[in-house]
């Protein structure tokens, strides 16, 4: 698995829909027809914070993660990036 650059801005892909659930959330990519399960409500908070954070690291911290937890959530974001659920922000 390739790591993502946590010091770069990321966003949900524009074709991804998020449906919060008691266990976390479902992400559905309308372009690829892929479904991803977020089994952690804190990961959902990170994903939602991406839109307003200048970096993925800032999104993690804004979601209430401690600095020691950021690498673990960075790996989860990398999985989402590999499946095109999250993409690097271009502007």
C-alpha positions as CSV (number, residue, x, y, z in Angstrom):
1,X,0.0,0.0,0.0
2,X,1.3,3.4,-0.9
3,X,1.2,6.1,1.8
4,X,-0.5,9.4,1.1
5,X,1.2,12.7,1.8
6,X,-0.5,13.9,5.0
7,X,0.8,17.4,4.4
8,X,-1.2,17.8,1.2
9,X,-4.8,18.8,0.8
10,X,-7.3,16.0,0.0
11,X,-11.0,15.9,-0.8
12,X,-13.7,13.3,-1.3
13,X,-13.9,12.5,-5.0
14,X,-16.8,14.5,-6.5
15,X,-18.6,11.3,-7.5
16,X,-18.5,9.9,-3.9
17,X,-21.6,9.9,-1.7
18,X,-21.3,9.5,2.1
19,X,-24.0,7.9,4.1
20,X,-23.4,8.0,7.9
21,X,-24.3,4.8,9.7
22,X,-24.2,3.8,13.4
23,X,-21.0,1.9,12.8
24,X,-19.3,4.7,10.7
25,X,-20.4,5.3,7.1
26,X,-20.8,3.9,3.7
27,X,-19.0,5.5,0.8
28,X,-20.3,4.9,-2.7
29,X,-18.4,6.0,-5.8
30,X,-20.9,6.5,-8.6
31,X,-18.1,6.4,-11.2
32,X,-16.5,3.1,-10.3
33,X,-19.5,1.7,-8.5
34,X,-17.3,0.8,-5.6
35,X,-18.6,0.7,-2.0
36,X,-16.4,1.3,1.0
37,X,-17.3,0.8,4.6
38,X,-15.9,3.1,7.2
39,X,-16.0,1.1,10.4
40,X,-14.8,4.0,12.6
41,X,-16.8,7.1,13.3
42,X,-13.6,9.0,13.9
43,X,-12.5,8.1,10.3
44,X,-15.8,9.5,9.1
45,X,-15.0,12.7,11.0
46,X,-11.6,12.9,9.3
47,X,-13.1,12.3,5.8
48,X,-15.7,15.0,6.5
49,X,-13.0,17.4,7.7
50,X,-11.0,17.0,4.5
51,X,-13.1,19.5,2.6
52,X,-12.2,22.4,4.9
53,X,-8.7,21.4,6.1
54,X,-5.6,22.7,4.4
55,X,-4.0,19.2,4.7
56,X,-4.9,15.7,5.6
57,X,-2.9,16.0,8.8
58,X,-5.0,19.1,9.7
59,X,-8.2,17.2,9.0
60,X,-7.1,14.5,11.4
61,X,-6.3,16.9,14.1
62,X,-9.6,18.8,13.5
63,X,-11.4,15.5,13.9
64,X,-9.9,15.3,17.4
65,X,-7.2,12.7,16.8
66,X,-4.0,12.9,18.8
67,X,-0.7,13.3,16.9
68,X,0.2,9.7,17.7
69,X,-3.0,8.5,16.0
70,X,-2.4,10.4,12.7
71,X,-0.2,7.7,11.0
72,X,-2.9,5.0,11.6
73,X,-5.6,7.2,10.0
74,X,-3.2,8.2,7.3
75,X,-3.0,4.5,6.3
76,X,-6.8,4.4,6.2
77,X,-6.8,7.5,4.0
78,X,-4.3,5.8,1.7
79,X,-6.7,2.9,1.2
80,X,-9.4,5.3,0.3
81,X,-7.1,7.1,-2.1
82,X,-6.2,3.8,-3.8
83,X,-9.9,3.2,-4.4
84,X,-10.4,6.8,-5.7
85,X,-12.7,7.6,-2.8
86,X,-10.5,10.5,-1.8
87,X,-8.3,12.5,-4.3
88,X,-5.6,15.1,-4.0
89,X,-7.0,18.6,-4.1
90,X,-5.9,20.4,-7.2
91,X,-6.9,24.0,-6.4
